[in-house]
Amino acid sequence: MAGKGKLVVSAVRLGVKYGPQLWVASKALREPAKEAGHKLVASDRARKAAFEHAQRLSDGTVLKVPRTGETVWVVFSGDTAVSVYPTVDVPLSALVDRADLTRRVRPGQQGSVRERAKDAADAALRRGDRPGGTPLQGETTDPRGH
């Protein structure tokens, strides 16, 4: 029992000492976190809508195309781009101009949430998005590979 009492006393001391700082930080970070959450939900809705649209088409596929600050999902019927989710003011031909069309996915092949999260984490590691920004041992930060 004495161990629990010490733990409670330590927790109260830390709460009194750092509580006000945590309150100020949470107030300052609340809006950016809320915006990031809304952005993720909107992206997921756009992805679902694109896959539903592709499922209704004959030979429908979906391609994920990164844009500045967002991801758009281009729906194809065969080799023809049909629509984009979410709607953007850029023509479809400009969106798929430099995209790798071999990365298109059929509606039944998109995988589970866990698989998509693992793929996103692997892609972030390949890009070099690591805590601290340091490359792994043996990797180079030179884009030419030297």
C-alpha positions in Angstrom: 0.0 0.0 0.0 2.9 2.4 0.7 3.9 2.2 -2.9 0.5 3.3 -4.1 0.5 6.3 -1.8 3.9 7.4 -3.1 2.6 7.1 -6.6 -0.4 9.2 -5.9 1.7 11.9 -4.2 4.1 12.0 -7.1 1.3 12.2 -9.6 -0.3 15.1 -7.7 3.0 17.0 -7.5 3.6 16.5 -11.2 0.1 17.6 -12.0 0.4 20.8 -9.9 3.8 21.5 -11.5 3.1 20.8 -15.1 -0.7 21.0 -15.3 -1.0 24.6 -16.3 1.6 24.1 -19.0 -0.2 21.1 -20.4 -3.5 23.1 -20.4 -2.0 26.0 -22.4 -0.3 23.5 -24.8 -3.6 21.6 -25.3 -5.5 24.9 -26.0 -2.8 25.9 -28.6 -2.7 22.6 -30.4 -6.5 21.8 -30.3 -7.3 23.6 -33.6 -4.4 22.2 -35.7 -5.3 18.7 -34.5 -8.9 19.2 -35.3 -8.1 20.4 -38.8 -5.8 17.4 -39.4 -8.5 15.0 -38.2 -11.1 16.6 -40.5 -8.6 16.4 -43.4 -8.1 12.6 -42.8 -11.8 12.0 -42.6 -12.4 13.9 -45.8 -9.6 12.0 -47.6 -11.1 8.7 -46.4 -14.6 9.6 -47.6 -13.2 10.6 -51.0 -11.3 7.3 -51.2 -14.5 5.3 -50.4 -16.5 7.3 -52.9 -13.9 6.7 -55.6 -13.9 2.9 -55.0 -17.7 2.8 -55.0 -17.8 4.7 -58.3 -15.2 2.3 -59.8 -17.1 -0.7 -58.6 -20.2 0.5 -60.6 -18.1 0.8 -63.8 -17.0 -2.0 -66.1 -13.3 -2.5 -65.7 -13.2 0.2 -63.1 -9.9 1.1 -61.3 -8.7 3.8 -58.9 -5.4 5.6 -58.9 -4.1 7.6 -55.9 -2.6 10.8 -57.1 -0.7 13.1 -54.7 -1.3 16.8 -55.1 0.2 19.7 -53.1 -1.2 19.2 -49.6 -3.8 16.6 -50.5 -4.4 13.3 -52.1 -6.9 12.8 -54.9 -8.4 9.6 -56.2 -8.8 9.3 -60.0 -11.4 6.8 -61.2 -10.7 5.0 -64.5 -13.0 3.0 -66.8 -10.5 0.9 -68.7 -7.7 3.3 -69.7 -9.9 6.4 -69.6 -10.0 8.7 -66.6 -13.6 9.3 -65.7 -13.7 11.3 -62.5 -11.8 12.5 -59.5 -12.6 12.5 -55.8 -12.6 15.1 -54.2 -13.4 17.4 -57.0 -10.5 19.7 -58.0 -10.2 22.5 -60.5 -7.4 20.7 -62.4 -8.3 18.8 -65.6 -8.1 15.0 -65.4 -5.5 14.9 -68.1 -3.2 17.1 -66.1 -3.7 15.0 -63.0 -2.7 11.7 -64.6 -0.1 13.2 -66.9 2.9 12.0 -64.9 1.2 9.4 -62.8 2.3 5.8 -62.8 -0.8 4.1 -64.3 0.4 0.6 -63.3 -0.4 1.5 -59.7 -4.1 1.5 -60.3 -6.2 -0.7 -57.9 -9.4 -2.6 -58.6 -12.2 -2.1 -56.1 -11.8 -5.6 -54.6 -8.0 -5.3 -54.2 -7.7 -2.3 -51.8 -6.9 -4.3 -48.7 -7.9 -3.7 -45.1 -7.3 -0.6 -42.9 -4.3 -2.4 -41.2 -2.7 -3.2 -44.6 -3.1 0.4 -45.8 -1.6 1.8 -42.6 1.4 -0.5 -42.9 1.8 0.5 -46.5 1.7 4.2 -45.5 4.2 3.6 -42.8 6.6 1.8 -45.2 6.2 4.6 -47.7 7.0 7.2 -45.0 10.1 5.3 -44.0 11.2 5.1 -47.7 10.8 8.9 -48.0 12.8 9.4 -44.8 10.1 10.6 -42.5 11.7 9.4 -39.3 11.6 11.0 -35.9 14.7 13.1 -35.6 15.1 13.2 -39.4 18.2 11.0 -39.4 18.7 8.4 -42.0 19.2 4.7 -41.1 22.7 3.3 -41.0 24.0 2.8 -44.5 21.5 5.2 -46.1 22.5 8.4 -47.7 20.7 11.7 -47.8 22.1 12.5 -51.2 19.3 12.0 -53.8 21.9 10.8 -56.4 22.9 7.9 -54.1 26.5 9.0 -53.6 
